[in-house]
């Protein structure tokens, strides 16, 4: 998936991404904003495991984010099940050297379009740790609306935090 400026693209991950993926993901500043099922420290074996999982997905749900054709992060949409099957939860991270370049804003636009058009979702949402104000801003720039605050819902680094939930509907 290419953006209009072609600097930022989403593409399937590939085995040759393992070193760059491990290098970027092995960062406590990244991990502090992610769920704990993503390991830290993060090594090339972790990258291989994740890449192999994404290669088996059908339909594709996780993508590498590239900036100038270089892997700079990951974004995905988790398809919900049962009565929630028309909803998807997005998750994303950008490697620290690429912060502040508008990459997350464009990647969210691309994955949202993909979710609505290709995956036929009606609702896409994201949960954000309350201290991740940059992530809140990029969701708002993409037309996501605040849905609520889940008080003390997150336990990360031995502390409780609020989760801010944002959503966007296909007709917005």
Steps between C-alpha positions, in 0.01 A plus 500: 500500500654824389425846624464792264853620575650149449752555782282304742366158406354191663619165371509141622796422722768276350780289641760757398336746746612297802812702588338841459184387682703370795716813506199733514281291732778441754436838658350557844340826383308299239414215736368740766210578263424141397319208657716259694455208259755678282834401655770729629786464441410421138747301290517351151333178617202707617500677164506167314210369707288811433584512129408133461166563672421788267589298191232245594221757538211490258382763454811702582465689827853615587732708286841656510502878477769631268641848468713556189482122446655430843308310768419743780215335692204263502125551482215255506130451548378223731177362363236447766279192520139396550260795532800737476611364160445835324747667738877508506755631746806674359840489660821662381844615593766709329872458566638783709734637228188564289290681758368845411490449122124448459549130426248369755236745378532377141528132602177525700327657201617212279406219741160659568425517127614138465283391793188667366547418130683166487399341832144639485512629857242748623682611816869539577625586846824546693593496866776736612685519830419836658861624493536440123379843390670473159287196416185678614583790267554282193170322556320834530670625180350196326147578615485250786260608773551453874275224625590481864766465762546166671623597845802307631453241225869463413766353723838580347841529667344424840260798478134548410403729212183605324426381147354753256280334239445659158281382212414579141199377303505423129249775428703775670 
